[in-house]
Amino acid sequence: MNQVVSMVEAKSHLAELVGQVKFGGKRFVLERRGRPMAVLISIEEYEQFQAQAEVARAAHPSPLPPELRRRQEILVARAIELRKQLGPPEDRLGEFFADLPPDDDDFWVEIQELT
């Protein structure tokens, strides 16, 4: 069973938590403000998940045509870069929605022309 730990507690007891994960087989769900943010697992378990994911990808290749798959990969890479620059989106969603222009604004057309 996973044990829930706040980010503050995890930060101050990280070495102890890592030891419990590595040598005690425990898992920890790290929460911020009561919301799950990440899971602390052993490297062995992580490698198992990675291997299983690779097998699943090989068994079920993308149904998208190559061009759409390439465009999807570009969009995902852009999303990752934006997350690095701006932080997690949930932290700023309210601010984001408040600043959206109305539908009849040419903002979206101008954005497409810039990219």
WOURPE-V425130 format. One record per residue. RES is the residue in one small letter. PSI is psi in degrees with one decimal (none if undefined). BURIAL is + if it has 9 or more other C-alpha atoms within 8 Angstrom, else -. Layout:
RES,PSI,BURIAL ; RES,PSI,BURIAL
This chain:
m,141.6,- ; n,139.7,- ; q,135.4,- ; v,133.1,- ; v,137.3,+ ; s,157.0,+ ; m,-37.3,+ ; v,-46.7,- ; e,-42.4,- ; a,-40.6,+ ; k,-41.1,- ; s,-13.6,- ; h,29.8,- ; l,-47.0,- ; a,-41.7,- ; e,-43.6,- ; l,-43.0,+ ; v,-41.3,+ ; g,-41.4,+ ; q,-34.0,+ ; v,-49.1,+ ; k,-47.9,+ ; f,-17.0,- ; g,-3.7,- ; g,18.7,- ; k,162.8,+ ; r,145.6,+ ; f,132.1,+ ; v,121.3,+ ; l,126.5,+ ; e,148.3,+ ; r,123.3,+ ; r,39.3,- ; g,5.2,- ; r,130.1,- ; p,134.7,- ; m,-32.9,- ; a,169.3,- ; v,135.1,- ; l,113.8,+ ; i,166.2,+ ; s,158.6,+ ; i,-34.6,- ; e,-43.6,- ; e,-39.8,- ; y,-45.7,+ ; e,-35.5,- ; q,-44.7,- ; f,-42.4,- ; q,-44.0,- ; a,-42.0,- ; q,-40.2,- ; a,-40.0,- ; e,-42.2,- ; v,-43.3,- ; a,-40.7,- ; r,-39.9,+ ; a,-36.0,- ; a,-28.8,- ; h,77.6,- ; p,157.5,- ; s,134.2,- ; p,-6.1,- ; l,144.8,- ; p,155.4,- ; p,-40.3,- ; e,-42.8,- ; l,-36.3,- ; r,-41.3,+ ; r,-43.7,- ; r,-37.9,- ; q,-43.9,- ; e,-38.3,- ; i,-43.9,- ; l,-41.4,- ; v,-42.6,- ; a,-41.0,- ; r,-41.9,- ; a,-40.1,- ; i,-42.2,- ; e,-42.6,- ; l,-39.2,+ ; r,-38.4,+ ; k,-41.0,- ; q,-42.1,- ; l,-12.0,- ; g,-178.5,- ; p,134.5,- ; p,-31.8,- ; e,-21.3,- ; d,-21.5,- ; r,17.5,- ; l,-45.2,- ; g,-45.2,- ; e,-42.2,- ; f,-50.8,- ; f,-32.8,- ; a,-29.0,- ; d,-0.1,- ; l,138.0,- ; p,158.9,- ; p,160.7,- ; d,-32.2,- ; d,4.4,- ; d,149.9,- ; d,8.5,- ; f,-48.4,- ; w,-34.9,- ; v,-42.4,- ; e,-38.4,- ; i,-44.6,- ; q,-36.0,- ; e,-28.3,- ; l,-24.7,- ; t,none,-
